[in-house]
Amino acid sequence: MPQADNTLRVILPGKLIDGVNDKAQEGMAVAIQGSAIRWVGPASETDSLDSGGAGRETIEFPDGTLLAGMFDIHTHTNMPGDGRTGEQVNEDDNDEIRLLRSARNTAAAVASGVTTMCDCGSWNRNGFALKEGLAEGIVEGPRVLVSGPPLTVTGGHLWYMGGEADGVEAVRTMVRSLIKQGADFIKIAASGGSTSTSDPYRAAYSVAELTTIVEEAHNRDRPVLAHCRCTEAINSALDAGVDAILHCSFYDSDGSYRFDQRTAERLAASEIWLNPTMGLGQANRDRLIKIKDERLLTPDEEDRLERSTVSGGNSLAQFSALVKAGVKLVGGSDCGWSYYPFGDFQGEIMSLHAAGLSRLEAIYAGTRSPAAALGIMDSIGTVEPGKEADLLVVNGDPSQDLEHLRDVAAVFKGGRRIATNTQRAALG
């Protein structure tokens, strides 16, 4: 593990987005010491700060904006983001290769400004081993909260990761086992998904099974995140009292899309967190559009682009309506899946803005909201004294143009400065 550095570092940005105020502030400074934020206040008062005998350093970013490090609530670190399905990765790779890939992915994530993320499904013990490697300093990356293998019915979505469990007693045992191994939260495949043996348009678990999972997790202070690709699964997850719904797609059992007003009203009234994962679809479309500019698409590519365009339009309209109804959106990229590699969580934040969140609200959906959804706002998510010094500095003001989030100037995790992807690229 790196030796502790107690230097008092005073950061002077052009602007500060602290996650507490409703605007970017000028003339502010942030002091960090050790792994924590020690002080936040007017830049004019920094000279009076006492370092307690430690060294002192001033870091200036006159054209930059300082904000809390980004928090991606939905990733799959074992996945390559190269278009292969989970089933293909299950067949092609072993756990050793998948774990090495996780190490590469976490390094890319933290260098892009993501200082915390959730691994929402990895093979066997891989997620737990990754977390142990990060704690030992063997692996570089964000703070990673892990679920381990998602709970899924026999042959259900992501079954190959090792979390199959059917019936009330079996799911109870599985939750207890995952928590014993170190799960920070519980992930449920409440409907099928892209896994060929699953049905994305039907609920996978009964309400009784889901309720048992939630009760066991909550009894041990673990939140529950539910993958829901259909309306039936969304309502079952609401009945069971999960903490967040991933994807949250309004599809009927026949596979047709239909906005369901009753479900929308339930979601708004519940104040549950919703993770749209719209950035994933946009990344896939952007890739196909780029290919189309270079050559003719194959019939399969044309079909995928057409289907993705339709589903993306449905999703944007759905979440725009849900935002107007008052739901709470939280940022999660689902990166690693399909053609969404690690290192651009910013794309998901931009998709939330497209759905109706203001730029500042979208930034908060990618910083403080995930911390609130996971119940760890006391330590991360905003720039406040006493919290972990997980900070991001970008060039420009993202509250005026979210594209500035991609122009990363500096990343701090636990007070330690991390080389950015741009800096790493310059070193070759």
RODO-2510 file (C-alpha; in nm, 4 decimals, decimal comma):
residues 428
     n   res          X          Y          Z
     1     m     0,0000     0,0000     0,0000
     2     p     0,1232     0,3568    -0,0731
     3     q     0,2575     0,5451     0,2281
     4     a     0,0222     0,8060     0,3742
     5     d     0,0950     1,1617     0,2603
     6     n    -0,0219     1,4266     0,5066
     7     t     0,0615     1,7275     0,2885
     8     l    -0,2044     1,9972     0,3018
     9     r    -0,3078     2,0508    -0,0593
    10     v    -0,5053     2,3604    -0,1426
    11     i    -0,6859     2,3355    -0,4760
    12     l    -0,7857     2,6606    -0,6435
    13     p    -1,0257     2,5968    -0,9325
    14     g    -1,1918     2,8558    -1,1524
    15     k    -1,5283     2,7168    -1,0409
    16     l    -1,6604     2,4680    -0,7853
    17     i    -1,9614     2,2367    -0,8224
    18     d    -1,9882     2,0965    -0,4721
    19     g    -2,3101     1,8955    -0,5001
    20     v    -2,4705     2,1020    -0,2261
    21     n    -2,5400     2,4367    -0,3924
    22     d    -2,7591     2,4735    -0,6992
    23     k    -2,4966     2,6479    -0,9139
    24     a    -2,1283     2,6531    -0,9952
    25     q    -1,9452     2,8860    -0,7536
    26     e    -1,6506     3,1110    -0,8258
    27     g    -1,3760     3,2217    -0,5885
    28     m    -1,3795     2,9002    -0,3856
    29     a    -1,1037     2,6652    -0,2711
    30     v    -1,0856     2,3103    -0,1408
    31     a    -0,8188     2,1855     0,0989
    32     i    -0,7407     1,8158     0,1261
    33     q    -0,5132     1,6435     0,3742
    34     g    -0,4461     1,2747     0,3975
    35     s    -0,7383     1,0973     0,2336
    36     a    -1,0069     1,3480     0,3319
    37     i    -1,1446     1,6874     0,2403
    38     r    -1,0407     1,9098     0,5272
    39     w    -1,1932     2,2450     0,4318
    40     v    -1,4072     2,4153     0,1682
    41     g    -1,4434     2,7911     0,1573
    42     p    -1,3490     3,1227    -0,0026
    43     a    -1,0123     3,1242    -0,1754
    44     s    -0,9292     3,4452     0,0117
    45     e    -0,9141     3,2497     0,3397
    46     t    -0,6689     2,9781     0,2384
    47     d    -0,3617     3,1549     0,3794
    48     s    -0,4985     3,1086     0,7304
    49     l    -0,5226     2,7297     0,7023
    50     d    -0,2882     2,5466     0,9418
    51     s    -0,1175     2,2399     0,7970
    52     g    -0,0475     2,1008     1,1436
    53     g     0,3241     2,0895     1,0778
    54     a     0,2901     1,9018     0,7493
    55     g     0,3991     2,0304     0,4131
    56     r     0,1774     2,2562     0,2081
    57     e     0,1054     2,2634    -0,1644
    58     t    -0,1160     2,4861    -0,3786
    59     i    -0,2592     2,3489    -0,7032
    60     e    -0,4252     2,5943    -0,9394
    61     f    -0,6744     2,5271    -1,2177
    62     p    -0,7849     2,8798    -1,3130
    63     d    -0,9812     2,7616    -1,6180
    64     g    -1,1118     2,4441    -1,4574
    65     t    -1,4095     2,3287    -1,2538
    66     l    -1,3738     2,1091    -0,9476
    67     l    -1,6478     1,8616    -0,8562
    68     a    -1,6898     1,5343    -0,6738
    69     g    -1,5445     1,2329    -0,8514
    70     m    -1,7980     1,0600    -1,0728
    71     f    -1,9863     0,7531    -0,9467
    72     d    -2,1028     0,4950    -1,2014
    73     i    -2,3695     0,2782    -1,0375
    74     h    -2,3793     0,0148    -1,3131
    75     t    -2,0735    -0,1550    -1,4657
    76     h    -1,9518    -0,5057    -1,5501
    77     t    -1,5750    -0,5104    -1,4985
    78     n    -1,5272    -0,8635    -1,6395
    79     m    -1,6768    -0,7593    -1,9738
    80     p    -1,4647    -0,6289    -2,2649
    81     g    -1,6952    -0,3733    -2,4287
    82     d    -1,5982    -0,5172    -2,7676
    83     g    -1,9419    -0,6376    -2,8739
    84     r    -1,9158    -0,9907    -2,7399
    85     t    -2,2138    -1,1162    -2,5440
    86     g    -2,1878    -1,2465    -2,1902
    87     e    -2,2339    -1,5984    -2,3219
    88     q    -1,9457    -1,5523    -2,5648
    89     v    -1,7200    -1,4215    -2,2877
    90     n    -1,8263    -1,7189    -2,0753
    91     e    -1,7169    -1,9562    -2,3530
    92     d    -1,4076    -1,7664    -2,4716
    93     d    -1,2401    -1,6716    -2,1434
    94     n    -1,1581    -1,8184    -1,8045
    95     d    -1,1783    -1,6443    -1,4682
    96     e    -0,8089    -1,5549    -1,4733
    97     i    -0,8457    -1,3634    -1,8004
    98     r    -1,1691    -1,2011    -1,6833
    99     l    -1,0047    -1,0841    -1,3612
   100     l    -0,7079    -0,9373    -1,5492
   101     r    -0,9565    -0,7550    -1,7716
   102     s    -1,1255    -0,6128    -1,4613
   103     a    -0,7917    -0,4690    -1,3515
   104     r    -0,7467    -0,3002    -1,6904
   105     n    -1,1035    -0,1683    -1,6889
   106     t    -1,0842    -0,0198    -1,3403
   107     a    -0,7612     0,1614    -1,4278
   108     a    -0,9270     0,3151    -1,7348
   109     a    -1,2301     0,4155    -1,5286
   110     v    -1,0455     0,6014    -1,2537
   111     a    -0,8216     0,7786    -1,5061
   112     s    -1,1377     0,9121    -1,6741
   113     g    -1,2694     1,0666    -1,3500
   114     v    -1,4806     0,7807    -1,2079
   115     t    -1,3706     0,7480    -0,8459
   116     t    -1,6457     0,5071    -0,7350
   117     m    -1,8405     0,2448    -0,9256
   118     c    -2,0556    -0,0614    -0,8760
   119     d    -1,9723    -0,3924    -1,0387
   120     c    -2,3239    -0,5192    -1,1068
   121     g    -2,2341    -0,8711    -1,2027
   122     s    -1,9139    -1,0672    -1,2494
   123     w    -1,8215    -1,4334    -1,2654
   124     n    -1,7911    -1,6413    -0,9486
   125     r    -1,5460    -1,4751    -0,7034
   126     n    -1,3983    -1,2294    -0,9527
   127     g    -1,5684    -0,9204    -0,8094
   128     f    -1,4583    -1,0052    -0,4571
   129     a    -1,1006    -1,0721    -0,5713
   130     l    -1,0984    -0,7382    -0,7546
   131     k    -1,2103    -0,5556    -0,4420
   132     e    -0,9405    -0,7309    -0,2392
   133     g    -0,6772    -0,6361    -0,4973
   134     l    -0,7853    -0,2734    -0,4883
   135     a    -0,7701    -0,2699    -0,1081
   136     e    -0,4163    -0,4120    -0,1177
   137     g    -0,3044    -0,1585    -0,3772
   138     i    -0,2252    -0,4367    -0,6247
   139     v    -0,4870    -0,3066    -0,8668
   140     e    -0,5463     0,0574    -0,9597
   141     g    -0,9004     0,1821    -0,9851
   142     p    -1,1962     0,3549    -0,8249
   143     r    -1,3655     0,2451    -0,5070
   144     v    -1,5505    -0,0590    -0,6372
   145     l    -1,8656    -0,1871    -0,4705
   146     v    -1,9439    -0,5406    -0,5832
   147     s    -2,2504    -0,7616    -0,5975
   148     g    -2,0807    -1,0815    -0,7050
   149     p    -2,2903    -1,3045    -0,9319
   150     p    -2,6413    -1,1612    -0,9759
   151     l    -2,9273    -1,3651    -0,8366
   152     t    -3,1069    -1,5231    -1,1292
   153     v    -3,3437    -1,8136    -1,1932
   154     t    -3,2138    -2,1302    -1,3521
   155     g    -3,1235    -2,0349    -1,7087
   156     g    -3,2064    -1,6724    -1,6349
   157     h    -3,0169    -1,3608    -1,7398
   158     l    -2,6466    -1,3898    -1,6466
   159     w    -2,6896    -1,7469    -1,5152
   160     y    -2,3352    -1,8280    -1,6274
   161     m    -2,1888    -1,5962    -1,3631
   162     g    -2,2852    -1,8422    -1,0898
   163     g    -2,5880    -1,6924    -0,9135
   164     e    -2,8720    -1,9301    -1,0068
   165     a    -3,1269    -1,9735    -0,7268
   166     d    -3,4929    -2,0796    -0,7401
   167     g    -3,7488    -2,0564    -0,4618
   168     v    -3,7706    -1,8612    -0,1388
   169     e    -3,5244    -2,0666     0,0640
   170     a    -3,2687    -2,0893    -0,2165
   171     v    -3,2620    -1,7128    -0,2748
   172     r    -3,2378    -1,6548     0,0997
   173     t    -2,9329    -1,8821     0,1156
   174     m    -2,7758    -1,7177    -0,1901
   175     v    -2,8087    -1,3667    -0,0438
   176     r    -2,6492    -1,4803     0,2809
   177     s    -2,3677    -1,6505     0,0925
   178     l    -2,2953    -1,3426    -0,1191
   179     i    -2,2856    -1,1177     0,1858
   180     k    -2,0538    -1,3661     0,3576
   181     q    -1,8179    -1,3384     0,0607
   182     g    -1,8207    -0,9588     0,0764
   183     a    -2,1083    -0,8322    -0,1366
   184     d    -2,1675    -0,4592    -0,0884
   185     f    -2,5106    -0,4801    -0,2499
   186     i    -2,7336    -0,7406    -0,4093
   187     k    -2,8104    -0,7475    -0,7815
   188     i    -3,1214    -0,9310    -0,9053
   189     a    -3,2066    -1,0304    -1,2611
   190     a    -3,5753    -0,9633    -1,2005
   191     s    -3,6472    -1,0248    -1,5688
   192     g    -3,4590    -1,1908    -1,8492
   193     g    -3,2211    -0,9974    -2,0693
   194     s    -2,9823    -1,0589    -2,3564
   195     t    -2,8999    -1,4091    -2,2289
   196     s    -3,0450    -1,6445    -2,4901
   197     t    -3,2055    -1,8813    -2,2373
   198     s    -3,3908    -1,5973    -2,0639
   199     d    -3,7070    -1,4012    -2,1483
   200     p    -3,6611    -1,0233    -2,1218
   201     y    -4,0362    -0,9647    -2,1459
   202     r    -4,1463    -1,1586    -1,8377
   203     a    -4,0730    -1,1328    -1,4676
   204     a    -3,8241    -1,4002    -1,3632
   205     y    -3,8923    -1,4124    -0,9894
   206     s    -4,2168    -1,4166    -0,7940
   207     v    -4,2895    -1,1278    -0,5596
   208     a    -4,2392    -1,3675    -0,2672
   209     e    -3,8885    -1,4533    -0,3872
   210     l    -3,8005    -1,0888    -0,4509
   211     t    -3,9354    -0,9863    -0,1103
   212     t    -3,7207    -1,2501     0,0578
   213     i    -3,4110    -1,1220    -0,1245
   214     v    -3,4835    -0,7634    -0,0219
   215     e    -3,5568    -0,8547     0,3404
   216     e    -3,2360    -1,0588     0,3738
   217     a    -3,0273    -0,7839     0,2132
   218     h    -3,1826    -0,5003     0,4114
   219     n    -3,1448    -0,6944     0,7365
   220     r    -2,7711    -0,6732     0,6696
   221     d    -2,7742    -0,3117     0,5460
   222     r    -2,7215    -0,4061     0,1826
   223     p    -2,9177    -0,2221    -0,0885
   224     v    -3,0802    -0,4152    -0,3730
   225     l    -3,0581    -0,3255    -0,7425
   226     a    -3,2948    -0,4995    -0,9838
   227     h    -3,2448    -0,5507    -1,3580
   228     c    -3,5908    -0,5006    -1,5137
   229     r    -3,6452    -0,5206    -1,8896
   230     c    -4,0247    -0,5354    -1,8772
   231     t    -4,3184    -0,3714    -1,7043
   232     e    -4,4179    -0,6851    -1,5147
   233     a    -4,0743    -0,7092    -1,3548
   234     i    -4,0774    -0,3390    -1,2657
   235     n    -4,4014    -0,3794    -1,0737
   236     s    -4,2773    -0,6930    -0,8981
   237     a    -3,9612    -0,5064    -0,7940
   238     l    -4,1724    -0,2191    -0,6632
   239     d    -4,3871    -0,4624    -0,4660
   240     a    -4,0760    -0,6133    -0,3087
   241     g    -3,9220    -0,2766    -0,2135
   242     v    -3,5928    -0,2773    -0,4058
   243     d    -3,3719     0,0293    -0,3821
   244     a    -3,3035     0,0901    -0,7511
   245     i    -3,4245    -0,0380    -1,0864
   246     l    -3,1767    -0,0824    -1,3698
   247     h    -3,2927    -0,0294    -1,7305
   248     c    -3,6578     0,0067    -1,6256
   249     s    -3,7980    -0,0676    -1,9721
   250     f    -4,1740    -0,0654    -2,0388
   251     y    -4,2217    -0,3797    -2,2488
   252     d    -4,5249    -0,6090    -2,2416
   253     s    -4,5040    -0,9882    -2,2341
   254     d    -4,5459    -1,0090    -2,6129
   255     g    -4,2310    -0,7994    -2,6641
   256     s    -4,4113    -0,4822    -2,7692
   257     y    -4,3237    -0,1458    -2,6193
   258     r    -4,6048     0,0400    -2,4411
   259     f    -4,5752     0,3302    -2,2012
   260     d    -4,7646     0,2222    -1,8902
   261     q    -4,9141     0,5189    -1,7062
   262     r    -5,0006     0,3230    -1,3929
   263     t    -4,6452     0,1970    -1,3593
   264     a    -4,5103     0,5463    -1,4229
   265     e    -4,7258     0,6808    -1,1407
   266     r    -4,6080     0,4028    -0,9090
   267     l    -4,2449     0,4815    -0,9870
   268     a    -4,2903     0,8517    -0,9193
   269     a    -4,4753     0,7877    -0,5938
   270     s    -4,2196     0,5336    -0,4721
   271     e    -3,9211     0,7700    -0,5068
   272     i    -3,7151     0,4698    -0,6113
   273     w    -3,3938     0,5335    -0,8057
   274     l    -3,4036     0,4564    -1,1776
   275     n    -3,0971     0,3866    -1,3933
   276     p    -3,1950     0,4266    -1,7620
   277     t    -2,8637     0,3039    -1,9186
   278     m    -2,9444     0,5083    -2,2299
   279     g    -2,5783     0,5844    -2,2909
   280     l    -2,5202     0,2195    -2,3824
   281     g    -2,7688     0,2299    -2,6687
   282     q    -2,6277     0,5610    -2,7884
   283     a    -2,2750     0,4192    -2,7900
   284     n    -2,3943     0,1296    -3,0050
   285     r    -2,5729     0,3618    -3,2477
   286     d    -2,2772     0,5980    -3,2691
   287     r    -2,0534     0,3056    -3,3601
   288     l    -2,2843     0,1836    -3,6359
   289     i    -2,3330     0,5346    -3,7746
   290     k    -1,9545     0,5786    -3,7881
   291     i    -1,9197     0,2501    -3,9755
   292     k    -2,1964     0,3570    -4,2144
   293     d    -2,0001     0,6713    -4,2969
   294     e    -1,7061     0,4507    -4,3986
   295     r    -1,8789     0,1638    -4,5801
   296     l    -2,2122    -0,0036    -4,6454
   297     l    -2,3573    -0,1757    -4,3402
   298     t    -2,4243    -0,5467    -4,3586
   299     p    -2,7923    -0,6521    -4,3422
   300     d    -2,7390    -0,7557    -3,9793
   301     e    -2,5826    -0,4182    -3,8940
   302     e    -2,8655    -0,2329    -4,0696
   303     d    -3,1180    -0,4339    -3,8695
   304     r    -2,9378    -0,3648    -3,5410
   305     l    -2,9164     0,0079    -3,6158
   306     e    -3,2857     0,0230    -3,7008
   307     r    -3,3912    -0,1685    -3,3889
   308     s    -3,1587     0,0359    -3,1675
   309     t    -3,2923     0,3618    -3,3118
   310     v    -3,6511     0,2578    -3,2367
   311     s    -3,5747     0,1337    -2,8849
   312     g    -3,3619     0,4413    -2,8149
   313     g    -3,6477     0,6685    -2,9183
   314     n    -3,8888     0,4773    -2,6945
   315     s    -3,6475     0,4982    -2,4020
   316     l    -3,5853     0,8710    -2,4449
   317     a    -3,9593     0,9440    -2,4620
   318     q    -4,0259     0,7198    -2,1619
   319     f    -3,7659     0,8750    -1,9345
   320     s    -3,8509     1,2271    -2,0462
   321     a    -4,2076     1,1587    -1,9328
   322     l    -4,0852     1,0009    -1,6089
   323     v    -3,8631     1,3011    -1,5331
   324     k    -4,1655     1,5275    -1,5738
   325     a    -4,3554     1,2966    -1,3376
   326     g    -4,0855     1,3441    -1,0730
   327     v    -3,8853     1,0213    -1,0739
   328     k    -3,5270     1,0125    -0,9490
   329     l    -3,2669     0,9185    -1,2113
   330     v    -2,9226     0,7867    -1,1250
   331     g    -2,6283     0,7458    -1,3592
   332     g    -2,5067     0,3995    -1,4545
   333     s    -2,3419     0,3219    -1,7875
   334     d    -2,3611    -0,0620    -1,8018
   335     c    -2,0140    -0,0272    -1,9514
   336     g    -1,8279    -0,3377    -2,0459
   337     w    -2,1477    -0,4591    -2,2063
   338     s    -2,1979    -0,4590    -2,5828
   339     y    -1,9826    -0,1852    -2,7433
   340     y    -1,9514     0,0405    -2,4374
   341     p    -1,5915     0,0238    -2,3065
   342     f    -1,4773     0,1698    -1,9763
   343     g    -1,3612     0,5318    -1,9711
   344     d    -1,6647     0,7284    -2,0905
   345     f    -1,9260     0,7311    -1,8147
   346     q    -1,9768     1,0889    -1,9330
   347     g    -2,1909     0,9542    -2,2176
   348     e    -2,4490     0,8246    -1,9698
   349     i    -2,4564     1,1600    -1,7878
   350     m    -2,5234     1,3329    -2,1194
   351     s    -2,8093     1,0942    -2,1925
   352     l    -2,9734     1,1928    -1,8627
   353     h    -2,9584     1,5559    -1,9708
   354     a    -3,1202     1,4578    -2,3011
   355     a    -3,4039     1,2976    -2,1008
   356     g    -3,4840     1,6249    -1,9270
   357     l    -3,2455     1,6738    -1,6363
   358     s    -3,0712     2,0093    -1,6280
   359     r    -2,6960     1,9964    -1,6792
   360     l    -2,6364     2,0378    -1,3070
   361     e    -2,8977     1,7724    -1,2236
   362     a    -2,7309     1,5352    -1,4684
   363     i    -2,3935     1,5982    -1,3039
   364     y    -2,5458     1,5263    -0,9638
   365     a    -2,7017     1,2075    -1,1053
   366     g    -2,3459     1,0960    -1,1788
   367     t    -2,1910     1,2056    -0,8469
   368     r    -2,4119     1,2416    -0,5408
   369     s    -2,7227     1,0446    -0,6470
   370     p    -2,5475     0,7056    -0,6715
   371     a    -2,4025     0,7649    -0,3256
   372     a    -2,7519     0,8390    -0,1963
   373     a    -2,8949     0,5303    -0,3671
   374     l    -2,6295     0,3084    -0,2061
   375     g    -2,6608     0,4759     0,1354
   376     i    -2,3032     0,6109     0,1505
   377     m    -2,3611     0,9849     0,1194
   378     d    -2,1860     1,0317     0,4528
   379     s    -1,8491     0,9596     0,2955
   380     i    -1,8601     1,0451    -0,0781
   381     g    -2,0723     1,2106    -0,3469
   382     t    -2,0294     1,5787    -0,2625
   383     v    -1,7413     1,8162    -0,1928
   384     e    -1,7769     1,8732     0,1821
   385     p    -1,5340     1,8699     0,4775
   386     g    -1,4867     1,5296     0,6328
   387     k    -1,5682     1,3330     0,3194
   388     e    -1,3205     1,1307     0,1186
   389     a    -1,1068     1,3445    -0,1111
   390     d    -1,2444     1,1861    -0,4280
   391     l    -1,2356     1,4782    -0,6678
   392     l    -1,2438     1,5557    -1,0373
   393     v    -1,1180     1,8684    -1,2135
   394     v    -1,2230     1,9322    -1,5729
   395     n    -1,1273     2,2103    -1,8112
   396     g    -1,4198     2,4471    -1,8649
   397     d    -1,7586     2,4588    -1,6932
   398     p    -1,9718     2,1431    -1,7341
   399     s    -2,2754     2,3196    -1,5878
   400     q    -2,2768     2,5157    -1,9155
   401     d    -2,1629     2,2359    -2,1488
   402     l    -2,1498     1,8726    -2,0337
   403     e    -1,8912     1,7947    -2,2997
   404     h    -1,6363     1,9543    -2,0640
   405     l    -1,6706     1,6466    -1,8407
   406     r    -1,4662     1,4601    -2,1007
   407     d    -1,1799     1,7122    -2,0772
   408     v    -1,0295     1,5779    -1,7558
   409     a    -0,7544     1,7895    -1,5993
   410     a    -0,7003     1,6034    -1,2704
   411     v    -0,8364     1,3153    -1,0657
   412     f    -0,7913     1,2624    -0,6936
   413     k    -0,8929     0,9413    -0,5165
   414     g    -0,8618     0,9423    -0,1398
   415     g    -0,6425     1,2516    -0,1663
   416     r    -0,3944     1,0873    -0,4041
   417     r    -0,3608     1,2330    -0,7515
   418     i    -0,4195     0,9836    -1,0325
   419     a    -0,2754     1,0179    -1,3820
   420     t    -0,5530     1,0908    -1,6327
   421     n    -0,6042     0,8944    -1,9528
   422     t    -0,4694     1,1908    -2,1509
   423     q    -0,1557     1,2014    -1,9387
   424     r    -0,1070     0,8263    -1,9771
   425     a    -0,1472     0,8469    -2,3515
   426     a     0,1193     1,1198    -2,3661
   427     l     0,3609     0,8877    -2,1867
   428     g     0,2953     0,6188    -2,4455
***
